[in-house]
């Protein structure tokens, strides 16, 4: 295995710098695409392309949760058109990004107030289900909660 890749710590920053492209990521790391693929399969368990797509979608969910608009999020993540971003986001998460963005500020306040505990998550979920009538919101809540938990698990 290439020792150069073993010392990389800032994969997420490099992913953004390479505009979420496996080929450009390999270039930035100074290795061939095939070497990068072998490294990812051995150490992460997925291809660099799959990992980059997942990281891009996680970054999108985080930005939307913070209240960033769909258009600004699509630009920030290097999509040429907001419609392309919306299609990819809905395909990945199962809900439209505008639903996440709209609920982001409400959920942010709730998570901050209750310090992301299980009890707080259940209470927030119940309040939102009561306010929104359930259904589609439950999907949105689950996606946002997964993003929040992922964010706090890295701290």
N, C-alpha and C positions, 0 to 999 in steps of 0.2 A: 504494500500500500504506500501511497505517496505521503511522505512525512510532512510535506508542506501543508497538506490539508488537515492533518491531525492537530496542528497548532492554531487553526482558524477558530476564533471565539465569537466573532461578530457576524454570523451567518445572515441574520435578519437585515442588518445594515448593508451587507454585500448584495443581498437579494434585491433590495430597493435600488441600490446603485446600478445593478445590472438590468434594471427595468424588468425584473421578474422573468428573465430569459436564462435558460440553462446554459446555452452557448456563451452568452456574455458573462455569466457567472464563472464559467470555466476559464474564460479569458482573464477576468479580473483576478482569479486565483493563480493564474499562470500554469494551468494544466490543460490537458486535452479534455474534450467533452466526455470521452469514454472513461478516462481516469476519474472524472467527477462522478460519472454514473456508478462506477465500481465502488467508489468511496461511500456514496449515499446508500447504495443497496446494502453494503456491509455494515454501515454504522447507524443508519436511520431506518432502514428497512423498506424504503420506497425510492423511486427514481427522483432525480433532482427536479424534473418537470412537475411531478406530483407534489413534492414538498413545496416548491415555489408557488404552485396554484393554491395550496392550502394556506400558506403564510400570507399570500395576497388577500385571500378571502377573510382570514382572521384580522388582518390589518383593516380591511374594509369595514368589518363588523365593529371594530373598536372605534374607528372614526365616526361611523354612523351613530353609535351609542353615545358618543360625545356631542352629538347634535350637528355634525358637519353635514352639509347638504349632499344629496346624491351626486349632483354635478361636480362639486368640489372634490368629493371622494374619488370619483372616476378619474378626474384630472390628476389628483395626487398619486393615484396608483397606476398611471400611465395608460389608461384606456383611451383610445382615439375618439370614441363616442360614448356618452352616458348610456345609450341604449344597449351597447355591447356589455357594459358593466352590469346593468340591470339584469340582462339575460343570464350572464354568468353567475351573478349573485343568487338569483332566484333558483337557478339550476343546482347550485351548491348547497344553499341553506333551506330551500323550500318555501321561502317567503320573499316578498318584494323588499328591496332595500329601503324604500320610503316608509314602510311600516316600522322598521328598526329605528330609522332616523327620527320619526315622529315620537316614538315611545322612549327614545334615549334619555331625554332630560328627566322624565318622570322616574324611570328606573334608576338613573344615576343618583338622584336625590334619595331614593329609598335605600339603595345599597349603602350610600354614605351614612345615612341616619342609623342604620342597623348593623353597620360594620360587617356586612356580608356573611351573617350567620345563617344557619339553616332555618331557624325560626323566622328570621327576617325575610328570607326568600319565600317561605310559605305564606307569610302575612302579605307580602307585596303581591305575590301571585293571586291570592284570594281577592285583594282590593282591586287589582286590575281586571280580574275575571268578572267581578261584580260590576265594575264601571264599564267594561267593554262588551259584556255579554259572552265572553268565552270564545270558542271557535278559533278563528284566525289569530287572535291575540295570544292564545296559549302557545302556538308555534313560535310567535315572535318572542314571547317571554323566555321560552326554553333556549332559543338561539342567543338572546342577549345574556341570559344567565350563564350559558356555556362560555361566552366571551369573557364575562366578568371573572368567572372561576379560573379560566385559563390565564387571564392577566394577573390575578392575585397568586396563582400557583408559582409564578416566576419570581415573586418577591422573596 
